């Protein structure tokens, strides 16, 4: 009996050492990458369809207040927000309220909005599928895109219906023929925040409720996600304390104001700060933008895990709530338009991307995001059902050299995590010493009982 106890202890101890060692190595690797790239804060989670395999927070949600990133930290998702538009659209397809191949003017005309036509190709029909695959030929110049940014919740003063009319209808305050590509509809992929915002407008029209309320009632609440909102006013006082602050490394307030002046941005929420290590940062005040459905959703990393796990489980959440049917998930995943790097090919507002190391090539599905003071990624490998979420308050706008470093860091971290966890699948529960000790003690007492 003594030998059996010793054998069990040895097995448990070796297993723990192997798992804990890999956990520490991964954490050290990510920490070094984040420090090298001067990313203020980040949350990293790896998971499968039902378990969290790895979770770690790095850095600060607020440098000035020395508040560390935690499970409660609420990140701006940036363009990951677009994936919610696709989920909502497919819910309406399932209810026979939306046809992806119908002229969107069928829906716009029901609320007396002017019809949407490509001014250079007025006979082309624009469909919801065009909007959901970035092939509607709608574009925007950098100056106009930046001009849509506004402080805090000021963007709510302009509805997305007003933005539609201002930007895409002749006579609108932002209208120009240059808002359209010189390409027939459906023939060219062109990533478009405005196009996806029009898709959100169609959802709003069909459901007769605001787009953000639709997302809350039909996706967030069924998934038991309680810390998500587009508007800052949608968070409780306690949640507002955990809003992750945007930062830019080694950029000054004067440089930032110069850029906002150049692009006519009604925003001056910048502050120069220096952390305890003497590192210079630009703190950027919280903001919004008029095309908010395309990138303004905020939530915690753990809440985003619930969302992606639902998708990985063919539209059904872990608490058995069906958000989509499996046919809808398959249609989102279907390749609708093949494109060149950095995307490989486009589903419905979700994309396939390629992460390659020396030993492995990972074709993953999901979305990434980038906006002032924010860089994010949400992907899973359809072959192994391993998901990776990396949310941060890193900037990829103000400094082109720093942007390259941050992008490479994201690529390195995501590739490393898929490399390891596509081979090893240890659940988070077994990464804790108390769990291993617990197993050993249970076995010990069982053997004692048997011996007695």
JOKA-V744074 format. One record per pair of residues at least 12 apart in sequence whose C-alpha atoms are under 6 Angstrom apart, sorted by sequence separation. I is the first residue (numbers start at 1). GAP is how many residues later the second one is. D is the distance in Angstrom with one decimal. If there is no record, write none. Layout:
i	gap	d
I	GAP	D
I	GAP	D
This chain:
i	gap	d
44	12	5.4
57	12	5.7
271	12	5.1
314	12	4.8
335	12	4.9
352	12	5.5
366	12	5.6
377	12	5.8
270	13	5.7
334	13	5.4
352	13	4.5
366	13	4.3
377	13	5.2
43	14	4.5
270	14	4.9
333	14	5.2
351	14	5.6
365	14	5.2
376	14	5.7
42	15	5.9
269	15	5.8
314	15	5.9
332	15	5.3
351	15	5.5
364	15	5.9
365	15	5.4
376	15	4.5
42	16	5.1
269	16	4.9
332	16	4.8
350	16	5.2
364	16	5.3
376	16	5.9
41	17	5.4
253	17	5.7
350	17	5.8
364	17	4.5
375	17	5.4
41	18	4.1
253	18	5.9
374	18	5.9
40	19	5.6
41	19	4.6
253	19	5.8
374	19	4.4
375	19	5.4
40	20	5.8
41	20	6.0
373	20	5.3
374	20	5.0
373	21	5.2
374	21	5.4
103	22	5.8
373	22	4.0
103	23	5.6
104	23	5.2
372	23	5.7
103	24	4.8
102	25	5.4
372	25	5.8
101	26	5.4
100	28	4.9
100	29	5.1
250	30	5.3
252	30	5.9
250	31	5.4
251	31	5.7
249	32	4.7
248	33	5.7
248	34	5.0
247	35	5.5
247	36	4.8
247	37	5.7
246	38	5.3
140	39	5.3
139	40	5.1
139	41	5.3
138	42	4.7
137	43	5.6
137	44	5.1
137	48	5.6
136	49	5.2
136	50	5.9
135	51	4.8
135	53	5.6
139	53	5.9
135	54	4.8
134	55	5.5
134	56	5.4
134	57	5.3
138	57	6.0
134	58	6.0
355	60	5.6
131	64	5.4
131	65	5.8
230	66	5.4
230	67	4.4
229	68	5.7
229	69	5.5
228	70	5.4
228	71	4.4
227	72	5.5
225	78	5.7
197	94	5.9
197	96	5.6
197	97	5.8
193	101	5.5
150	116	5.9
151	116	6.0
147	117	5.8
150	117	5.8
147	118	4.6
143	120	4.9
248	125	5.9
247	126	4.9
246	127	4.2
155	133	5.9
152	134	5.5
155	134	5.5
152	135	4.2
153	135	6.0
155	135	5.1
151	136	4.4
152	136	5.7
150	137	5.8
150	138	5.5
149	139	5.8
150	139	5.7
149	140	4.2
148	141	5.2
148	142	5.3
246	147	5.1
248	147	5.0
74	168	5.8
73	169	4.8
74	169	4.8
75	169	5.4
74	170	5.7
61	183	4.4
62	183	5.7
61	184	5.7
82	212	5.1
81	213	5.9
81	214	4.9
79	215	5.9
133	215	5.5
79	216	4.3
81	216	5.6
132	216	5.1
133	216	5.9
78	217	4.1
132	217	5.3
78	218	5.7
77	220	5.8
77	221	5.5
76	222	4.4
75	223	5.4
75	224	5.5
74	225	4.7
75	225	5.8
74	226	4.3
73	227	5.6
49	260	5.3
83	266	5.6
83	267	6.0
80	287	5.4
80	288	5.7
80	289	5.6
79	290	4.3
78	291	4.7
78	292	5.8
48	337	5.6
48	338	4.7
47	339	5.8
48	339	5.9
47	340	5.2
46	341	5.6
46	342	4.6
45	343	5.9
45	344	5.3
44	345	5.8
44	346	4.7
43	347	5.8
43	348	5.3
42	349	5.5
42	350	4.2
41	351	5.6
41	352	5.8
39	355	5.1
37	368	5.8
37	369	5.6
53	373	5.9
53	374	4.4
54	374	5.8
53	375	4.5
33	376	6.0
52	376	5.5
20	411	6.0
